[in-house]
Amino acid sequence: MKNQYKSKPIKILHISDLSHNTKLFQLDIKLRFKPGQFVIAGLPGFGEAAFSIPAHNELAIRKAGTLTTALHNLKSGDFLWIRSTYGKGHWPNIKTPILIIAGGCGIISMRPLLTRDNIIIFYGVKSEKDLLFKNEHSTWSNLHISVEPVMITDLFDRIKLPKNLTAFLCGPPIMYKFVIAKLKKLKIPNNKIFTSLERRMSCGTGVCQHCAIGTKYVCKQGPVFSLAELTGQVF
Ligand code: FES
């Protein structure tokens, strides 16, 4: 039986720059995953952390601390250690139009969805230099980008949206409150708003309790939840 708690060394085939602080690692691996699920990746001596999965053989890693700096210093042919695959992914079988709202690195976990039909994408960044996957933007469906001082919430006033939307959100915690207020104005019910709470995770394995919200662990029962599952506990 597969032991998901056991790390395996995975060879890095290629590393490229996605932005000024984020690198794309192409790996000698074929992950089975649903959008929203994650792996635990690390290096001996530097610890490990949870990372969203942008493709079955890739990880996109932003330099943000000791571990990610060490990962950025690796070269093609080096190894990193991975445990996989964790969490509950999303993409229920939805026939209605879908609005994807991604802030900053939140676009990473959404990437497998972005070329599907019947999707509108709102993608917000602080600065042009933070945009990820720029060479793929022309293939993404109905992409609308906001760069500060224009906020992602401003797109709701600029873009005409269809009725009967289902919404998926992923991004920095500060974004959620304001985006959810906009979704409420559109009268999207709580069971049609899905959020990824991936930023709350630490160990990713149900041990550290860092991700507990009410009676739920984000890393075990999420990171994707409908707003109906979270009302009164987070928002
Ligand atoms: S991230 Fe540690 S218990 Fe969930």
py3Dmol code that shows the C-alpha trace and the ligand (Angstrom):
import py3Dmol

protein = """\
ATOM      1  CA  MET A   1       0.000   0.000   0.000  1.00  0.00           C
ATOM      2  CA  LYS A   2       1.230   3.487  -0.857  1.00  0.00           C
ATOM      3  CA  ASN A   3       2.624   5.385   2.151  1.00  0.00           C
ATOM      4  CA  GLN A   4       1.891   9.079   1.569  1.00  0.00           C
ATOM      5  CA  TYR A   5       3.897  10.061   4.667  1.00  0.00           C
ATOM      6  CA  LYS A   6       7.143   8.827   3.131  1.00  0.00           C
ATOM      7  CA  SER A   7       9.251  11.375   1.227  1.00  0.00           C
ATOM      8  CA  LYS A   8      10.793  10.348  -2.051  1.00  0.00           C
ATOM      9  CA  PRO A   9      13.734  12.029  -3.764  1.00  0.00           C
ATOM     10  CA  ILE A  10      12.548  13.450  -7.080  1.00  0.00           C
ATOM     11  CA  LYS A  11      14.953  14.603  -9.768  1.00  0.00           C
ATOM     12  CA  ILE A  12      14.658  18.145 -11.101  1.00  0.00           C
ATOM     13  CA  LEU A  13      14.672  18.081 -14.899  1.00  0.00           C
ATOM     14  CA  HIS A  14      14.525  21.806 -15.552  1.00  0.00           C
ATOM     15  CA  ILE A  15      14.106  25.087 -13.663  1.00  0.00           C
ATOM     16  CA  SER A  16      12.829  28.291 -15.248  1.00  0.00           C
ATOM     17  CA  ASP A  17      11.859  31.748 -13.983  1.00  0.00           C
ATOM     18  CA  LEU A  18       8.112  32.359 -13.792  1.00  0.00           C
ATOM     19  CA  SER A  19       8.549  35.837 -12.309  1.00  0.00           C
ATOM     20  CA  HIS A  20      11.088  37.889 -10.339  1.00  0.00           C
ATOM     21  CA  ASN A  21      10.558  35.675  -7.247  1.00  0.00           C
ATOM     22  CA  THR A  22       8.940  32.459  -8.485  1.00  0.00           C
ATOM     23  CA  LYS A  23      10.507  29.513 -10.274  1.00  0.00           C
ATOM     24  CA  LEU A  24       8.906  26.633 -12.129  1.00  0.00           C
ATOM     25  CA  PHE A  25      10.452  23.245 -11.334  1.00  0.00           C
ATOM     26  CA  GLN A  26       9.925  20.556 -13.929  1.00  0.00           C
ATOM     27  CA  LEU A  27      10.233  17.223 -12.144  1.00  0.00           C
ATOM     28  CA  ASP A  28      10.750  13.595 -12.998  1.00  0.00           C
ATOM     29  CA  ILE A  29       7.375  12.642 -11.525  1.00  0.00           C
ATOM     30  CA  LYS A  30       3.811  12.025 -12.654  1.00  0.00           C
ATOM     31  CA  LEU A  31       1.496  13.237  -9.909  1.00  0.00           C
ATOM     32  CA  ARG A  32      -2.118  12.115  -9.833  1.00  0.00           C
ATOM     33  CA  PHE A  33      -4.077  15.068  -8.496  1.00  0.00           C
ATOM     34  CA  LYS A  34      -7.174  17.228  -8.650  1.00  0.00           C
ATOM     35  CA  PRO A  35      -6.856  21.023  -8.782  1.00  0.00           C
ATOM     36  CA  GLY A  36      -6.511  22.321  -5.223  1.00  0.00           C
ATOM     37  CA  GLN A  37      -4.617  19.306  -3.910  1.00  0.00           C
ATOM     38  CA  PHE A  38      -1.036  19.734  -2.748  1.00  0.00           C
ATOM     39  CA  VAL A  39       2.269  18.002  -2.088  1.00  0.00           C
ATOM     40  CA  ILE A  40       4.708  18.372   0.780  1.00  0.00           C
ATOM     41  CA  ALA A  41       8.123  19.212  -0.629  1.00  0.00           C
ATOM     42  CA  GLY A  42      11.379  19.824   1.179  1.00  0.00           C
ATOM     43  CA  LEU A  43      15.094  19.410   1.513  1.00  0.00           C
ATOM     44  CA  PRO A  44      17.074  17.649   4.254  1.00  0.00           C
ATOM     45  CA  GLY A  45      18.207  20.269   6.772  1.00  0.00           C
ATOM     46  CA  PHE A  46      15.723  22.891   5.535  1.00  0.00           C
ATOM     47  CA  GLY A  47      12.383  21.336   6.458  1.00  0.00           C
ATOM     48  CA  GLU A  48       9.362  20.965   4.233  1.00  0.00           C
ATOM     49  CA  ALA A  49       6.177  22.816   3.321  1.00  0.00           C
ATOM     50  CA  ALA A  50       2.940  22.383   1.394  1.00  0.00           C
ATOM     51  CA  PHE A  51       2.881  23.444  -2.264  1.00  0.00           C
ATOM     52  CA  SER A  52      -0.077  23.553  -4.645  1.00  0.00           C
ATOM     53  CA  ILE A  53       0.214  21.467  -7.775  1.00  0.00           C
ATOM     54  CA  PRO A  54       0.077  23.397 -11.064  1.00  0.00           C
ATOM     55  CA  ALA A  55       0.637  20.326 -13.295  1.00  0.00           C
ATOM     56  CA  HIS A  56       1.327  16.604 -12.921  1.00  0.00           C
ATOM     57  CA  ASN A  57       5.089  17.103 -13.282  1.00  0.00           C
ATOM     58  CA  GLU A  58       5.663  20.659 -12.063  1.00  0.00           C
ATOM     59  CA  LEU A  59       5.837  22.812  -8.948  1.00  0.00           C
ATOM     60  CA  ALA A  60       5.820  26.611  -8.915  1.00  0.00           C
ATOM     61  CA  ILE A  61       7.719  27.891  -5.876  1.00  0.00           C
ATOM     62  CA  ARG A  62       7.910  31.492  -4.687  1.00  0.00           C
ATOM     63  CA  LYS A  63      11.001  32.479  -2.724  1.00  0.00           C
ATOM     64  CA  ALA A  64       9.648  33.403   0.699  1.00  0.00           C
ATOM     65  CA  GLY A  65      11.912  31.934   3.385  1.00  0.00           C
ATOM     66  CA  THR A  66      14.762  29.577   4.229  1.00  0.00           C
ATOM     67  CA  LEU A  67      13.330  26.461   2.589  1.00  0.00           C
ATOM     68  CA  THR A  68      12.182  28.136  -0.608  1.00  0.00           C
ATOM     69  CA  THR A  69      15.502  30.018  -0.903  1.00  0.00           C
ATOM     70  CA  ALA A  70      17.309  26.671  -0.647  1.00  0.00           C
ATOM     71  CA  LEU A  71      14.980  25.222  -3.290  1.00  0.00           C
ATOM     72  CA  HIS A  72      15.663  28.193  -5.574  1.00  0.00           C
ATOM     73  CA  ASN A  73      19.403  27.492  -5.251  1.00  0.00           C
ATOM     74  CA  LEU A  74      18.983  23.987  -6.705  1.00  0.00           C
ATOM     75  CA  LYS A  75      19.972  23.189 -10.285  1.00  0.00           C
ATOM     76  CA  SER A  76      18.694  20.812 -12.955  1.00  0.00           C
ATOM     77  CA  GLY A  77      19.791  17.296 -12.015  1.00  0.00           C
ATOM     78  CA  ASP A  78      19.499  17.971  -8.260  1.00  0.00           C
ATOM     79  CA  PHE A  79      16.828  16.308  -6.128  1.00  0.00           C
ATOM     80  CA  LEU A  80      14.086  17.587  -3.858  1.00  0.00           C
ATOM     81  CA  TRP A  81      11.976  15.420  -1.558  1.00  0.00           C
ATOM     82  CA  ILE A  82       8.252  15.055  -2.089  1.00  0.00           C
ATOM     83  CA  ARG A  83       5.367  13.435  -0.247  1.00  0.00           C
ATOM     84  CA  SER A  84       2.114  13.318  -2.148  1.00  0.00           C
ATOM     85  CA  THR A  85      -0.753  13.791  -2.767  1.00  0.00           C
ATOM     86  CA  TYR A  86      -2.711  15.558  -0.010  1.00  0.00           C
ATOM     87  CA  GLY A  87      -5.990  17.388   0.516  1.00  0.00           C
ATOM     88  CA  LYS A  88      -9.333  17.462  -1.177  1.00  0.00           C
ATOM     89  CA  GLY A  89      -9.325  18.931  -4.649  1.00  0.00           C
ATOM     90  CA  HIS A  90     -12.128  20.718  -6.418  1.00  0.00           C
ATOM     91  CA  TRP A  91     -13.945  20.762  -9.714  1.00  0.00           C
ATOM     92  CA  PRO A  92     -17.358  19.409  -8.996  1.00  0.00           C
ATOM     93  CA  ASN A  93     -19.259  18.523 -12.142  1.00  0.00           C
ATOM     94  CA  ILE A  94     -20.562  21.995 -12.911  1.00  0.00           C
ATOM     95  CA  LYS A  95     -22.521  22.900 -16.007  1.00  0.00           C
ATOM     96  CA  THR A  96     -23.071  26.591 -15.222  1.00  0.00           C
ATOM     97  CA  PRO A  97     -20.492  29.317 -16.036  1.00  0.00           C
ATOM     98  CA  ILE A  98     -17.549  29.482 -13.653  1.00  0.00           C
ATOM     99  CA  LEU A  99     -15.790  32.540 -12.312  1.00  0.00           C
ATOM    100  CA  ILE A 100     -12.246  31.914 -11.129  1.00  0.00           C
ATOM    101  CA  ILE A 101     -10.822  34.616  -8.869  1.00  0.00           C
ATOM    102  CA  ALA A 102      -7.109  34.243  -8.199  1.00  0.00           C
ATOM    103  CA  GLY A 103      -4.910  36.656  -6.291  1.00  0.00           C
ATOM    104  CA  GLY A 104      -1.112  36.464  -6.621  1.00  0.00           C
ATOM    105  CA  CYS A 105       0.159  32.900  -6.154  1.00  0.00           C
ATOM    106  CA  GLY A 106      -3.438  31.671  -5.941  1.00  0.00           C
ATOM    107  CA  ILE A 107      -3.256  31.241  -9.705  1.00  0.00           C
ATOM    108  CA  ILE A 108      -0.917  28.254  -9.224  1.00  0.00           C
ATOM    109  CA  SER A 109      -3.552  25.858  -7.887  1.00  0.00           C
ATOM    110  CA  MET A 110      -6.079  27.108 -10.470  1.00  0.00           C
ATOM    111  CA  ARG A 111      -3.791  26.601 -13.451  1.00  0.00           C
ATOM    112  CA  PRO A 112      -5.120  23.151 -14.482  1.00  0.00           C
ATOM    113  CA  LEU A 113      -8.592  24.700 -14.896  1.00  0.00           C
ATOM    114  CA  LEU A 114      -7.782  27.787 -16.883  1.00  0.00           C
ATOM    115  CA  THR A 115      -8.116  26.500 -20.419  1.00  0.00           C
ATOM    116  CA  ARG A 116     -11.540  24.923 -19.887  1.00  0.00           C
ATOM    117  CA  ASP A 117     -14.683  26.225 -21.594  1.00  0.00           C
ATOM    118  CA  ASN A 118     -17.292  28.327 -19.873  1.00  0.00           C
ATOM    119  CA  ILE A 119     -14.810  30.035 -17.559  1.00  0.00           C
ATOM    120  CA  ILE A 120     -14.127  33.667 -16.733  1.00  0.00           C
ATOM    121  CA  ILE A 121     -10.855  34.420 -14.947  1.00  0.00           C
ATOM    122  CA  PHE A 122     -10.153  37.380 -12.675  1.00  0.00           C
ATOM    123  CA  TYR A 123      -6.437  37.439 -11.847  1.00  0.00           C
ATOM    124  CA  GLY A 124      -5.093  40.148  -9.551  1.00  0.00           C
ATOM    125  CA  VAL A 125      -1.476  41.032  -8.781  1.00  0.00           C
ATOM    126  CA  LYS A 126       0.311  43.801  -6.931  1.00  0.00           C
ATOM    127  CA  SER A 127       2.655  44.563  -9.807  1.00  0.00           C
ATOM    128  CA  GLU A 128       3.156  43.478 -13.447  1.00  0.00           C
ATOM    129  CA  LYS A 129       6.331  41.702 -12.404  1.00  0.00           C
ATOM    130  CA  ASP A 130       4.280  39.348 -10.190  1.00  0.00           C
ATOM    131  CA  LEU A 131       2.310  37.889 -13.112  1.00  0.00           C
ATOM    132  CA  LEU A 132       2.874  34.132 -13.428  1.00  0.00           C
ATOM    133  CA  PHE A 133       2.609  31.876 -16.502  1.00  0.00           C
ATOM    134  CA  LYS A 134       2.681  34.911 -18.820  1.00  0.00           C
ATOM    135  CA  ASN A 135       3.441  32.792 -21.881  1.00  0.00           C
ATOM    136  CA  GLU A 136       0.168  30.879 -21.299  1.00  0.00           C
ATOM    137  CA  HIS A 137      -2.192  33.832 -20.861  1.00  0.00           C
ATOM    138  CA  SER A 138      -3.295  33.810 -24.499  1.00  0.00           C
ATOM    139  CA  THR A 139      -4.562  30.230 -24.035  1.00  0.00           C
ATOM    140  CA  TRP A 140      -6.577  30.966 -20.880  1.00  0.00           C
ATOM    141  CA  SER A 141     -10.309  31.503 -21.257  1.00  0.00           C
ATOM    142  CA  ASN A 142     -11.722  35.009 -20.747  1.00  0.00           C
ATOM    143  CA  LEU A 143      -8.787  36.330 -18.745  1.00  0.00           C
ATOM    144  CA  HIS A 144      -9.106  39.713 -17.000  1.00  0.00           C
ATOM    145  CA  ILE A 145      -6.075  40.987 -15.091  1.00  0.00           C
ATOM    146  CA  SER A 146      -5.940  43.670 -12.417  1.00  0.00           C
ATOM    147  CA  VAL A 147      -2.676  45.292 -11.363  1.00  0.00           C
ATOM    148  CA  GLU A 148      -2.695  47.514  -8.273  1.00  0.00           C
ATOM    149  CA  PRO A 149      -3.830  50.224  -7.734  1.00  0.00           C
ATOM    150  CA  VAL A 150      -6.668  48.544  -9.653  1.00  0.00           C
ATOM    151  CA  MET A 151      -7.948  45.854  -7.291  1.00  0.00           C
ATOM    152  CA  ILE A 152      -9.361  42.477  -8.252  1.00  0.00           C
ATOM    153  CA  THR A 153     -12.705  43.580  -6.806  1.00  0.00           C
ATOM    154  CA  ASP A 154     -12.767  46.475  -9.321  1.00  0.00           C
ATOM    155  CA  LEU A 155     -13.125  43.905 -12.111  1.00  0.00           C
ATOM    156  CA  PHE A 156     -16.628  43.112 -10.854  1.00  0.00           C
ATOM    157  CA  ASP A 157     -17.656  46.669 -11.813  1.00  0.00           C
ATOM    158  CA  ARG A 158     -15.921  46.549 -15.205  1.00  0.00           C
ATOM    159  CA  ILE A 159     -16.819  43.117 -16.574  1.00  0.00           C
ATOM    160  CA  LYS A 160     -20.371  42.031 -17.297  1.00  0.00           C
ATOM    161  CA  LEU A 161     -20.853  38.598 -15.763  1.00  0.00           C
ATOM    162  CA  PRO A 162     -23.406  35.943 -16.716  1.00  0.00           C
ATOM    163  CA  LYS A 163     -26.064  34.714 -14.310  1.00  0.00           C
ATOM    164  CA  ASN A 164     -25.917  31.365 -12.465  1.00  0.00           C
ATOM    165  CA  LEU A 165     -22.219  31.610 -11.759  1.00  0.00           C
ATOM    166  CA  THR A 166     -20.229  29.228  -9.612  1.00  0.00           C
ATOM    167  CA  ALA A 167     -17.153  30.918  -8.127  1.00  0.00           C
ATOM    168  CA  PHE A 168     -13.743  29.564  -7.131  1.00  0.00           C
ATOM    169  CA  LEU A 169     -11.397  31.746  -5.052  1.00  0.00           C
ATOM    170  CA  CYS A 170      -7.746  31.323  -4.202  1.00  0.00           C
ATOM    171  CA  GLY A 171      -5.372  34.001  -2.983  1.00  0.00           C
ATOM    172  CA  PRO A 172      -4.180  35.987   0.014  1.00  0.00           C
ATOM    173  CA  PRO A 173      -6.566  35.928   3.013  1.00  0.00           C
ATOM    174  CA  ILE A 174      -7.165  39.710   2.816  1.00  0.00           C
ATOM    175  CA  MET A 175      -8.761  39.237  -0.602  1.00  0.00           C
ATOM    176  CA  TYR A 176     -11.494  36.856   0.533  1.00  0.00           C
ATOM    177  CA  LYS A 177     -13.634  39.206   2.578  1.00  0.00           C
ATOM    178  CA  PHE A 178     -13.888  41.801  -0.204  1.00  0.00           C
ATOM    179  CA  VAL A 179     -14.357  39.307  -3.032  1.00  0.00           C
ATOM    180  CA  ILE A 180     -17.020  37.406  -1.110  1.00  0.00           C
ATOM    181  CA  ALA A 181     -18.906  40.684  -0.567  1.00  0.00           C
ATOM    182  CA  LYS A 182     -18.920  41.158  -4.364  1.00  0.00           C
ATOM    183  CA  LEU A 183     -20.111  37.584  -4.923  1.00  0.00           C
ATOM    184  CA  LYS A 184     -22.914  38.120  -2.416  1.00  0.00           C
ATOM    185  CA  LYS A 185     -23.987  41.199  -4.361  1.00  0.00           C
ATOM    186  CA  LEU A 186     -24.306  38.951  -7.405  1.00  0.00           C
ATOM    187  CA  LYS A 187     -26.550  36.708  -5.279  1.00  0.00           C
ATOM    188  CA  ILE A 188     -24.356  33.642  -5.718  1.00  0.00           C
ATOM    189  CA  PRO A 189     -25.422  31.176  -3.007  1.00  0.00           C
ATOM    190  CA  ASN A 190     -22.894  29.902  -0.446  1.00  0.00           C
ATOM    191  CA  ASN A 191     -22.926  26.394  -1.872  1.00  0.00           C
ATOM    192  CA  LYS A 192     -21.743  27.786  -5.220  1.00  0.00           C
ATOM    193  CA  ILE A 193     -18.777  29.700  -3.813  1.00  0.00           C
ATOM    194  CA  PHE A 194     -15.658  27.567  -3.326  1.00  0.00           C
ATOM    195  CA  THR A 195     -12.578  28.834  -1.495  1.00  0.00           C
ATOM    196  CA  SER A 196      -9.136  27.366  -1.088  1.00  0.00           C
ATOM    197  CA  LEU A 197      -7.693  27.977   2.374  1.00  0.00           C
ATOM    198  CA  GLU A 198      -4.266  26.619   1.415  1.00  0.00           C
ATOM    199  CA  ARG A 199      -2.451  29.556   3.056  1.00  0.00           C
ATOM    200  CA  ARG A 200      -3.542  28.322   6.493  1.00  0.00           C
ATOM    201  CA  MET A 201      -1.611  25.082   6.194  1.00  0.00           C
ATOM    202  CA  SER A 202       1.729  24.261   7.738  1.00  0.00           C
ATOM    203  CA  CYS A 203       2.550  20.547   8.196  1.00  0.00           C
ATOM    204  CA  GLY A 204      -0.160  19.501   5.741  1.00  0.00           C
ATOM    205  CA  THR A 205      -0.662  16.181   7.505  1.00  0.00           C
ATOM    206  CA  GLY A 206      -3.073  16.817  10.384  1.00  0.00           C
ATOM    207  CA  VAL A 207      -0.331  16.972  13.042  1.00  0.00           C
ATOM    208  CA  CYS A 208       0.497  20.629  13.862  1.00  0.00           C
ATOM    209  CA  GLN A 209      -3.110  21.880  14.275  1.00  0.00           C
ATOM    210  CA  HIS A 210      -2.044  25.153  12.655  1.00  0.00           C
ATOM    211  CA  CYS A 211      -4.859  24.910  10.121  1.00  0.00           C
ATOM    212  CA  ALA A 212      -7.763  24.139  12.471  1.00  0.00           C
ATOM    213  CA  ILE A 213     -10.964  26.096  11.815  1.00  0.00           C
ATOM    214  CA  GLY A 214     -13.756  25.144  14.176  1.00  0.00           C
ATOM    215  CA  THR A 215     -13.985  21.378  13.995  1.00  0.00           C
ATOM    216  CA  LYS A 216     -12.200  21.093  10.644  1.00  0.00           C
ATOM    217  CA  TYR A 217      -8.593  20.760   9.591  1.00  0.00           C
ATOM    218  CA  VAL A 218      -7.888  22.576   6.336  1.00  0.00           C
ATOM    219  CA  CYS A 219      -5.190  20.066   5.390  1.00  0.00           C
ATOM    220  CA  LYS A 220      -7.405  17.027   5.972  1.00  0.00           C
ATOM    221  CA  GLN A 221     -10.912  18.140   4.973  1.00  0.00           C
ATOM    222  CA  GLY A 222      -9.810  20.917   2.578  1.00  0.00           C
ATOM    223  CA  PRO A 223      -8.060  22.982   1.455  1.00  0.00           C
ATOM    224  CA  VAL A 224     -11.086  23.556  -0.800  1.00  0.00           C
ATOM    225  CA  PHE A 225     -14.386  24.264   0.962  1.00  0.00           C
ATOM    226  CA  SER A 226     -17.687  25.697  -0.145  1.00  0.00           C
ATOM    227  CA  LEU A 227     -18.694  28.830   1.710  1.00  0.00           C
ATOM    228  CA  ALA A 228     -21.697  26.892   3.000  1.00  0.00           C
ATOM    229  CA  GLU A 229     -19.276  24.593   4.849  1.00  0.00           C
ATOM    230  CA  LEU A 230     -17.426  27.539   6.411  1.00  0.00           C
ATOM    231  CA  THR A 231     -20.089  30.069   7.308  1.00  0.00           C
ATOM    232  CA  GLY A 232     -19.798  31.052  10.960  1.00  0.00           C
ATOM    233  CA  GLN A 233     -16.313  29.538  11.238  1.00  0.00           C
ATOM    234  CA  VAL A 234     -14.185  31.715   8.956  1.00  0.00           C
ATOM    235  CA  PHE A 235     -16.197  34.352   7.101  1.00  0.00           C
TER     236      PHE A 235
END
"""
ligand_1 = """\
4
FES
S -1.452 21.948 8.457
Fe -0.793 20.941 10.249
S -2.603 20.074 11.016
Fe -3.209 20.939 9.123
"""
view = py3Dmol.view(width=600, height=400)
view.addModel(protein, "pdb")
view.setStyle({"model": 0}, {"cartoon": {"style": "trace"}})
view.addModel(ligand_1, "xyz")
view.setStyle({"model": 1}, {"stick": {}})
view.zoomTo()
view.show()
